[in-house]
């Protein structure tokens, strides 16, 4: 019995490419009956905006053996059999190991990763030509139990003001779930640890202004019903779903860029692989000019140094990182108290 497959013709800078898609009718989102072909078609339709946001960056692929309710894994090494129009770049990890990751330069490459069962794309904050120095400052506003998207909205607006005072222009997108992602373009002159410190400085300033609504507490038991400002997403090899990336959630939602004036009325459930292509055609890409005027993190690093002088030191790193200079003990506060 012949295997089911189809071919998508995809435009690229080198001309049209035919990309084979096996099992096109395989269901990816069971609740909506959306298929692998639906996902690939979505990528073709939003390809230009997707590449503008995620292209020319090392990218981690979130791949699924079946549908989004099934087994998944994160792919960093380029999958075997990558065609000649898919390139990679060697990056260094916190462990000091290095190996290649895929870089997407054309829509055909993105469609090929869907052929390899990718659903979610996690790009680095740095470019392939300079992977050690981010050109984006990223802050993840993560609602905690008892809060949701609506509670993240005022935090995003106030964070925009904080970044503006630091000389940075903020851009906003839905996470595709309950949270919000705030990005600011920066000159790629500082390495990841510096950018992390800049994010912590911005997060602490936001927390000062909204202490009952926002927290920088790394330990969940200390966050309460506040929006967590996830500073650790600024670390090397820590990524969030890219702009226009689908999410592995029941509604086939997309992490969708917004204009700031849209934020109050926005509902993240409205931005899906079915609706975002038409949105781009009618409203355009809010992030199209993101990197036209990158800023610097100099002011935020001044705030970081000010906070150090006031006794606010380094914050905890993710558990998979080596112990870092100045880092506090990686002990849950309640356990530390019990031990004492």
Buried (B, 14 or more C-beta within 10 A) or exposed (E): EEEEEBEBEBBBEEEEBEBEBEBBEBBBBEEBEBBBBBBBBBBBBBBBBBBBBBBBBBBBBBBBEEBBBEEBEEBBEBBEEBEEBBBBBEBBBBEEEEEBBBBBBBBBBBBBBBBBBBBBBBBBBBBBEEBEBBBBBBBBBBBBEEBBBEBBBBBBBBBBEBBEEBBBBBBBBBBBBBBBBBBBBBEBBBBBBBBBBBBBBBBBBBBEBBEEBBBBBBBEEBBBEBBBBBBBBBBBBBBBBBBBBBBBBEBBBBBBBBEEEEBEEBEBBBBBBBBBBEBBEEEEBBBEEBBEEBBBBBBBBEBBEEBBEEEBEBBBBEEEBEEBEEBEEEEBEEEEEEEE
